[in-house]
Amino acid sequence: MKLILMGTNDFVVPVFESLAKQHDIIAVFTRAPKPMGRKHILTPSPVHTWADARGLKVYTSIKEFNNVSDKPDMIIVFSYGVILRDDVLNAAPCINIHPSSLPKYRGPSPIKTAILNGDKDMDVCLMKMVAELDAGDILMRENIEIGENDTNAIMESKVSNTAIEMLDKYLANPEKYNAIPQGDNAIYTRKFTGADEIIDWKNSAQQIHNQIRALGCGRTRINGIDVKILETRIENANLQIIKIQPSGKNPMDWKSFVNGLRGAEIKYGE
């Protein structure tokens, strides 16, 4: 099958690699390179780097869609981050991989939102794309568990593995799967910012644990030191800090950080 792939983030790469082993990839669309690091060096997306290594044609603007000379049988979209225009949606069946229990958690951050809200599981959906955001009919749906200590990165890996299996089944016989409308009561997610990482110590231990594993860290002050809490656990309903990074230093375990306080009483948020 002739496919156009559209995606950007690193957890997309295993899915696209699986597709490239079985199908003819006629083009790859991804986000344009962005300035990264302190020196703001223009860096291509993980999907861009993967496509270049495979010798595939890469486009970094959806406005270039009409430059693709060959006609695809299908367009596969996964964590692309770009709104598709009618000329793309009408060119071939557009199938989106969306990691949420649609219509729950449409929008840009479904995995992080599920973890932040303390959900115990989530779906991975194959969806027919339409002009409205994440509103298309569902072709396939698979449920996966969210473990009590699963982070966003762990769940992204689970989603990728599940998506590979789902696409293998779907592309082998697309006519077998009926499109089912999502229904009403859609819930929309938002993009998270650095402000969402700031810990409110009035929240419960579970809420703080969910915040850290969803967003990758929690920012606070401990004994006057700016820190990022990188890993936590819940033990007997209490928050246990596992890994922490003081400002300007490398990550360390909690015991090493406490030893550096030289016996001082620990004051959170101060």
C-alpha positions, 0 to 999 in steps of 0.5 A: 500500500502507498502511504503518506506518513504525518507525525513529529514526536519521538514515540511516533518513530517505532510506528512509522518504522513498522509501516515502512517495513511493510508498505511503500512510503511515498512522503513524510510530513513533519513539523519544521526544525526548531531552535533547541538548547542554549545555543538555539540550534535548529534541530529537526524533529525525531520523525524528520531524522528517521525519514532522512536516515531511511532516504524518504522524501520529507516535507516540513509544511503541509502547504507542500502537500500538492507537491507530492507527485504520487497518489497515496492509498492512505494517509496515516497521522500520529502526533503531527500537531498540524490542522489538515486542510480539505485538500489533504482530507479529500486526497485519500482516507486519513487515519489518525492514531489518537491515544485517548478514550474518545470522545474523552480527551480530544486535543493536544495532551490526552496522555498527560491529562489522563495521568494527571486525572489519575485515570487507571486506563485509556484507549488507543483509537484509530479514527477517520479524520474530519475537519473538526478536531479529533471528532471523526468516527472510530475504526478500532479501539484498544484499551491499555492500563495506566499503572500507578507509577506509569509516566507520560514516557512509559505510556507513550511507549505503550501507545506506540506498541499498541498502535503498531498492532492495530495498524497491522490488523487494519491495513491488512483488511480495511474493509473489515472495520466499520466506522462508529460515531464517537457520540457526544460529551466530548472533553478537550485537553489543553497544552501544559506550560511550565506553570503547571509544573509548580507544586501546590503542597496543599494538594494530596500526595496522590495529586502531586504524584500524578502531576510529576509523572504526567508532566515529567517533573514538579517544581518547588522550593525545599529549604530555600533551594529551587528544585525539580522533583523528577520521580515519586512513589506513594507509600502508605498514602504518603508521597515518597520522593525518589529523584530530585534535581536542585537548580544548577546541579545534576539529578540525585536521589532523595537521600543524597539531597537530604544529606546535603541539608546537614540535618536541617528540618525539611521545609517544603515550598519554602 
